[in-house]
Amino acid sequence: MADTKQEYDGLGLVETQTVELFQSGFEFESGVRFGPITVAYETYGTLNEARDNAILVCHALSGGAHAAGWHEDQRKPGWWDTMIGPGKSFDTNKYFVVSSSCIGSCYGTSGPASIDPETGKPYGLRFPMVTIRDMVEVQ
């Protein structure tokens, strides 16, 4: 993996985007309804006309949506940059790769660090307990 942008020959600059889902609320496995849910994600490559070339990359709990390429303000590329990009295992010349932060993370998707609009403070421990099923449902 390249240590500097000058040595880099992958995807180049990328941006994390967000989308709001479950406008009327998401029902967690626990039965708690919360929403809307903001999901942070990045995409690499192009979705083909048949829409059958998409790959969803899921991160470990310590990672975020930034899987490949560079963010302008960061010194290192995404956490799986060696695997995603032109000519790599997840070849972005062939595939449309989507990487999203899971619900409950601190990387832009709704979670305990999100601001509660009623209090103006982070939800913290008031954020609903998240299960793997909840993560999969939101992704």
Backbone as CSV, one residue per row, in Angstrom:
resi,resn,N_x,N_y,N_z,CA_x,CA_y,CA_z,C_x,C_y,C_z
1,MET,0.845,-1.168,0.000,0.000,0.000,0.000,0.894,1.237,0.000
2,ALA,0.510,2.224,-0.770,1.274,3.461,-0.843,1.150,4.236,0.461
3,ASP,2.262,4.826,0.882,2.244,5.648,2.089,1.978,7.110,1.790
4,THR,2.147,7.517,0.570,1.895,8.909,0.213,1.077,8.960,-1.062
5,LYS,0.400,10.072,-1.282,-0.414,10.228,-2.475,0.438,10.223,-3.737
6,GLN,1.703,10.639,-3.637,2.571,10.671,-4.805,2.843,9.261,-5.339
7,GLU,2.837,8.238,-4.480,3.098,6.861,-4.893,1.823,6.147,-5.340
8,TYR,0.691,6.782,-5.233,-0.601,6.140,-5.377,-1.066,6.073,-6.826
9,ASP,-1.645,4.933,-7.225,-2.157,4.800,-8.585,-3.542,4.154,-8.614
10,GLY,-4.345,4.341,-7.574,-5.664,3.708,-7.474,-6.800,4.615,-7.903
11,LEU,-7.828,4.682,-7.094,-9.056,5.392,-7.424,-8.953,6.909,-7.371
12,GLY,-7.973,7.442,-6.684,-7.870,8.893,-6.555,-8.771,9.417,-5.452
13,LEU,-9.165,10.691,-5.560,-9.992,11.309,-4.525,-11.420,10.784,-4.580
14,VAL,-11.958,10.474,-3.430,-13.344,10.021,-3.297,-13.999,10.819,-2.172
15,GLU,-15.320,10.811,-2.135,-16.050,11.505,-1.077,-17.061,10.570,-0.447
16,THR,-17.173,10.657,0.863,-18.231,9.938,1.559,-19.520,10.729,1.373
17,GLN,-20.596,10.025,1.037,-21.905,10.641,0.846,-22.846,10.128,1.928
18,THR,-23.985,10.763,2.076,-24.996,10.271,3.016,-26.358,10.247,2.338
19,VAL,-27.204,9.369,2.848,-28.586,9.272,2.398,-29.446,9.048,3.637
20,GLU,-30.660,9.605,3.624,-31.597,9.360,4.726,-32.589,8.292,4.290
21,LEU,-32.699,7.245,5.109,-33.604,6.125,4.846,-34.618,6.011,5.979
22,PHE,-35.656,5.239,5.747,-36.673,4.960,6.768,-37.240,6.269,7.323
23,GLN,-37.791,7.078,6.428,-38.313,8.390,6.821,-39.347,8.307,7.940
24,SER,-40.140,7.256,7.955,-41.147,7.117,9.015,-40.628,6.308,10.194
25,GLY,-39.335,6.033,10.197,-38.724,5.325,11.318,-38.358,3.896,10.971
26,PHE,-37.282,3.439,11.553,-36.804,2.068,11.408,-37.125,1.332,12.697
27,GLU,-37.700,0.143,12.576,-37.991,-0.643,13.775,-36.833,-1.598,14.041
28,PHE,-36.120,-1.332,15.132,-35.024,-2.198,15.544,-35.576,-3.551,15.980
29,GLU,-34.721,-4.553,15.996,-35.130,-5.888,16.430,-35.734,-5.846,17.829
30,SER,-35.301,-4.887,18.638,-35.815,-4.740,20.009,-37.233,-4.190,20.053
31,GLY,-37.739,-3.710,18.912,-39.069,-3.121,18.862,-39.063,-1.602,18.929
32,VAL,-37.929,-0.999,19.231,-37.812,0.459,19.284,-37.856,1.011,17.863
33,ARG,-38.641,2.057,17.659,-38.717,2.728,16.358,-37.889,4.005,16.434
34,PHE,-37.045,4.226,15.417,-36.134,5.363,15.397,-35.941,5.788,13.950
35,GLY,-35.914,7.064,13.723,-35.620,7.484,12.364,-35.995,8.919,12.115
36,PRO,-35.655,9.392,10.947,-35.030,8.636,9.868,-33.596,8.227,10.207
37,ILE,-33.061,7.313,9.419,-31.699,6.815,9.606,-30.803,7.435,8.530
38,THR,-29.709,8.045,8.947,-28.708,8.550,8.011,-27.670,7.454,7.802
39,VAL,-27.356,7.165,6.543,-26.349,6.155,6.218,-25.234,6.822,5.411
40,ALA,-23.997,6.684,5.895,-22.819,7.174,5.172,-22.323,6.058,4.259
41,TYR,-21.954,6.423,3.026,-21.498,5.407,2.079,-20.551,6.022,1.049
42,GLU,-19.815,5.155,0.385,-19.007,5.532,-0.765,-19.282,4.522,-1.868
43,THR,-19.160,4.969,-3.114,-19.281,4.061,-4.255,-18.055,4.215,-5.140
44,TYR,-17.717,3.119,-5.802,-16.557,3.085,-6.692,-16.963,2.310,-7.938
45,GLY,-16.611,2.807,-9.104,-17.004,2.158,-10.344,-18.352,2.675,-10.811
46,THR,-18.929,1.985,-11.807,-20.182,2.424,-12.416,-21.187,1.278,-12.424
47,LEU,-22.412,1.575,-12.017,-23.493,0.591,-12.080,-23.886,0.415,-13.543
48,ASN,-23.898,-0.837,-14.017,-24.216,-1.066,-15.427,-25.719,-0.953,-15.679
49,GLU,-26.095,-0.961,-16.961,-27.493,-0.787,-17.338,-28.383,-1.894,-16.771
50,ALA,-27.877,-3.118,-16.719,-28.645,-4.243,-16.167,-28.715,-4.196,-14.639
51,ARG,-27.893,-3.356,-14.022,-27.846,-3.179,-12.565,-27.494,-4.485,-11.845
52,ASP,-26.629,-5.289,-12.478,-26.272,-6.584,-11.897,-24.775,-6.728,-11.611
53,ASN,-24.078,-5.611,-11.514,-22.639,-5.677,-11.251,-22.260,-5.061,-9.901
54,ALA,-23.220,-4.952,-8.997,-22.971,-4.306,-7.700,-22.420,-5.293,-6.674
55,ILE,-21.491,-4.799,-5.869,-20.923,-5.554,-4.751,-21.035,-4.675,-3.515
56,LEU,-21.602,-5.208,-2.440,-21.670,-4.497,-1.166,-20.519,-4.967,-0.297
57,VAL,-19.673,-4.043,0.118,-18.547,-4.344,0.996,-18.939,-3.910,2.402
58,CYS,-18.895,-4.848,3.332,-19.248,-4.552,4.725,-17.979,-4.463,5.553
59,HIS,-17.912,-3.472,6.406,-16.708,-3.263,7.212,-16.837,-3.911,8.582
60,ALA,-15.699,-4.070,9.228,-15.690,-4.519,10.625,-16.209,-3.371,11.490
61,LEU,-16.493,-3.636,12.729,-17.065,-2.607,13.595,-16.137,-1.416,13.792
62,SER,-14.853,-1.590,13.555,-13.910,-0.489,13.757,-13.644,0.318,12.492
63,GLY,-14.273,-0.035,11.393,-14.057,0.671,10.135,-15.259,1.493,9.745
64,GLY,-15.133,2.231,8.673,-16.227,3.043,8.171,-16.427,2.805,6.691
65,ALA,-17.182,3.687,6.049,-17.497,3.555,4.635,-16.299,3.816,3.735
66,HIS,-15.267,4.463,4.234,-14.113,4.835,3.404,-13.201,3.626,3.190
67,ALA,-13.541,2.832,2.167,-12.816,1.590,1.902,-11.685,1.753,0.897
68,ALA,-11.784,2.717,0.001,-10.766,2.848,-1.048,-10.627,4.298,-1.484
69,GLY,-9.534,4.570,-2.180,-9.280,5.927,-2.634,-8.821,6.822,-1.489
70,TRP,-8.735,8.101,-1.793,-8.239,9.093,-0.828,-9.321,10.094,-0.480
71,HIS,-9.329,10.538,0.744,-10.045,11.754,1.125,-8.998,12.856,1.096
72,GLU,-9.368,13.998,0.626,-8.406,15.084,0.427,-7.618,15.426,1.689
73,ASP,-8.251,15.312,2.843,-7.612,15.726,4.095,-6.923,14.584,4.848
74,GLN,-6.804,13.408,4.225,-6.192,12.271,4.916,-4.890,11.849,4.249
75,ARG,-4.005,11.293,5.051,-2.679,10.900,4.580,-2.655,9.495,3.967
76,LYS,-3.591,8.651,4.339,-3.602,7.257,3.868,-4.911,6.969,3.129
77,PRO,-4.871,6.004,2.208,-6.097,5.623,1.503,-7.027,4.795,2.389
78,GLY,-8.199,4.457,1.841,-9.191,3.665,2.561,-8.660,2.324,3.040
79,TRP,-9.385,1.726,3.987,-8.926,0.525,4.696,-8.786,-0.705,3.811
80,TRP,-9.434,-0.767,2.646,-9.309,-1.931,1.757,-8.875,-1.497,0.365
81,ASP,-8.089,-0.443,0.316,-7.649,0.129,-0.947,-6.863,-0.864,-1.803
82,THR,-6.167,-1.785,-1.170,-5.400,-2.777,-1.944,-6.309,-3.765,-2.676
83,MET,-7.591,-3.810,-2.328,-8.527,-4.770,-2.927,-9.522,-4.130,-3.898
84,ILE,-9.747,-2.815,-3.780,-10.790,-2.145,-4.561,-10.155,-1.121,-5.492
85,GLY,-10.429,-1.254,-6.784,-9.918,-0.285,-7.749,-9.688,-0.936,-9.097
86,PRO,-9.278,-0.159,-10.080,-9.039,-0.698,-11.418,-8.002,-1.822,-11.399
87,GLY,-8.380,-2.992,-11.937,-7.470,-4.123,-12.030,-7.242,-4.883,-10.735
88,LYS,-7.907,-4.487,-9.662,-7.730,-5.167,-8.373,-8.809,-6.247,-8.213
89,SER,-8.812,-6.952,-7.100,-9.774,-8.042,-6.875,-11.217,-7.593,-7.082
90,PHE,-11.582,-6.445,-6.547,-12.894,-5.854,-6.785,-12.676,-4.764,-7.836
91,ASP,-12.591,-5.217,-9.088,-12.185,-4.377,-10.212,-13.277,-3.363,-10.550
92,THR,-12.988,-2.093,-10.305,-13.985,-1.044,-10.537,-14.168,-0.726,-12.018
93,ASN,-13.388,-1.360,-12.888,-13.675,-1.280,-14.322,-14.826,-2.217,-14.686
94,LYS,-15.093,-3.216,-13.830,-16.162,-4.195,-14.058,-17.310,-4.049,-13.070
95,TYR,-16.992,-3.726,-11.821,-17.983,-3.769,-10.747,-18.282,-2.390,-10.170
96,PHE,-19.479,-2.260,-9.638,-19.914,-1.075,-8.897,-19.872,-1.470,-7.427
97,VAL,-18.918,-0.949,-6.699,-18.688,-1.338,-5.311,-19.298,-0.286,-4.388
98,VAL,-20.093,-0.749,-3.430,-20.721,0.126,-2.436,-20.186,-0.261,-1.069
99,SER,-19.734,0.723,-0.315,-19.264,0.505,1.054,-20.025,1.466,1.950
100,SER,-20.730,0.932,2.939,-21.498,1.801,3.835,-21.105,1.554,5.286
101,SER,-21.251,2.589,6.084,-21.021,2.452,7.528,-22.264,1.835,8.146
102,CYS,-22.071,0.910,9.054,-23.222,0.238,9.666,-23.894,1.148,10.696
103,ILE,-25.162,0.884,10.933,-25.900,1.648,11.930,-25.257,1.432,13.298
104,GLY,-25.167,2.512,14.048,-24.538,2.453,15.362,-23.065,2.803,15.332
105,SER,-22.511,2.998,14.116,-21.084,3.328,14.023,-20.872,4.815,14.304
106,CYS,-19.634,5.194,14.403,-19.307,6.612,14.612,-18.729,7.223,13.342
107,TYR,-19.063,6.650,12.186,-18.500,7.106,10.919,-19.554,7.693,9.985
108,GLY,-20.525,8.409,10.513,-21.483,9.123,9.680,-22.854,8.503,9.570
109,THR,-22.997,7.223,9.906,-24.315,6.596,9.938,-24.895,6.805,11.330
110,SER,-26.221,6.893,11.411,-26.871,7.145,12.705,-26.348,6.210,13.778
111,GLY,-26.055,6.777,14.929,-25.528,6.016,16.054,-25.520,6.858,17.310
112,PRO,-24.918,6.372,18.370,-24.891,7.091,19.646,-24.283,8.491,19.562
113,ALA,-23.387,8.730,18.598,-22.774,10.056,18.464,-23.659,11.041,17.703
114,SER,-24.745,10.546,17.089,-25.662,11.425,16.365,-26.347,12.378,17.340
115,ILE,-26.682,13.554,16.836,-27.310,14.571,17.678,-28.821,14.358,17.735
116,ASP,-29.347,14.308,18.943,-30.785,14.228,19.186,-31.356,15.626,18.959
117,PRO,-32.239,15.799,17.956,-32.761,17.136,17.670,-33.561,17.739,18.833
118,GLU,-34.092,16.903,19.707,-34.870,17.413,20.847,-33.992,18.003,21.941
119,THR,-32.768,17.486,22.089,-31.894,17.962,23.166,-30.680,18.736,22.658
120,GLY,-30.340,18.556,21.375,-29.138,19.179,20.832,-27.859,18.489,21.283
121,LYS,-27.991,17.333,21.915,-26.840,16.577,22.430,-26.812,15.191,21.790
122,PRO,-25.642,14.529,21.813,-25.573,13.168,21.273,-26.526,12.221,22.013
123,TYR,-27.050,11.237,21.268,-27.940,10.248,21.882,-27.234,9.454,22.970
124,GLY,-25.971,9.123,22.749,-25.229,8.345,23.735,-25.946,7.040,24.049
125,LEU,-26.097,6.748,25.324,-26.716,5.485,25.752,-28.210,5.417,25.452
126,ARG,-28.813,6.532,25.051,-30.242,6.519,24.688,-30.466,5.991,23.271
127,PHE,-29.384,5.812,22.495,-29.534,5.249,21.153,-29.931,3.785,21.299
128,PRO,-30.871,3.306,20.473,-31.318,1.909,20.601,-30.172,0.904,20.467
129,MET,-30.292,-0.218,21.170,-29.322,-1.305,21.036,-29.406,-1.846,19.616
130,VAL,-28.255,-2.066,19.007,-28.172,-2.496,17.613,-27.746,-3.958,17.557
131,THR,-28.461,-4.750,16.759,-28.091,-6.148,16.541,-27.531,-6.304,15.123
132,ILE,-26.935,-7.436,14.858,-26.445,-7.728,13.507,-27.610,-7.686,12.520
133,ARG,-28.755,-8.206,12.913,-29.934,-8.169,12.036,-30.304,-6.725,11.687
134,ASP,-30.231,-5.818,12.665,-30.508,-4.402,12.403,-29.511,-3.846,11.383
135,MET,-28.229,-4.189,11.566,-27.193,-3.710,10.642,-27.477,-4.176,9.219
136,VAL,-27.809,-5.445,9.067,-28.087,-6.009,7.740,-29.322,-5.355,7.138
137,GLU,-30.355,-5.170,7.924,-31.600,-4.567,7.442,-31.358,-3.149,6.921
138,VAL,-30.559,-2.367,7.628,-30.281,-0.992,7.205,-29.377,-0.978,5.976
139,GLN,-28.392,-1.878,5.910,-27.512,-1.913,4.735,-28.283,-2.370,3.518
